Amino acid sequence: MRIAYPALIASPNQKAHTTHTAKNCGAFTLHGAAEEVAVPLRRLAGL
């Protein structure tokens, strides 16, 4: 099984949702799923 996991997060950070996303991806992988996380690029302000 292949899972695409869209995540609207800035990684790395110290918020709980980043840890939650990483734990979910790890659990899916342990159960035999191929995991792909899609994280949007963020542009730096002023560049």
Contact map, one row per residue, 1 for C-alpha under 8 A:
11100000000000000000000000000001110000000000000
11110000000000000000000000000000111100000000000
11111000000000000000000000000000111100000000000
01111100000000000000000000000000001111000000000
00111110000000000000000000000000001111000000000
00011111000000000000000000000000000011100000000
00001111100000000000100000000000000011110000000
00000111110000000000000000000000000000110000000
00000011111000001100000000000000000000110000000
00000001111110000100000000000000000000100100000
00000000111110000100000000000000000000000000000
00000000011111000100000000000000000000000000000
00000000011111100100000000000000000000000000000
00000000000111110100000000000000000000000000000
00000000000011111110000000000000000000000000000
00000000000001111111000000000000000000000000000
00000000100000111111100000000000000000000000000
00000000111111111111110000000000000000000000000
00000000000000111111111000000000000000000000000
00000000000000011111111100000000000000000000000
00000010000000001111111110000000000000000000000
00000000000000000111111111000000000000000000000
00000000000000000011111111100000000000000000000
00000000000000000001111111110000000000000000000
00000000000000000000111111111000001000000000000
00000000000000000000011111111100000000000000000
00000000000000000000001111111110000000000000000
00000000000000000000000111111111111000000000000
00000000000000000000000011111111111000000000000
00000000000000000000000001111111100000000000000
00000000000000000000000000111111100000000000000
10000000000000000000000000011111110000000000000
11100000000000000000000000011111111000000000000
11100000000000000000000000011001111100000000000
01111000000000000000000010011000111110000000000
01111000000000000000000000000000011111000000000
00011110000000000000000000000000001111100000000
00011110000000000000000000000000000111110000000
00000111110000000000000000000000000011111000000
00000011100000000000000000000000000001111100000
00000000000000000000000000000000000000111110000
00000000010000000000000000000000000000011111000
00000000000000000000000000000000000000001111101
00000000000000000000000000000000000000000111111
00000000000000000000000000000000000000000011111
00000000000000000000000000000000000000000001111
00000000000000000000000000000000000000000011111
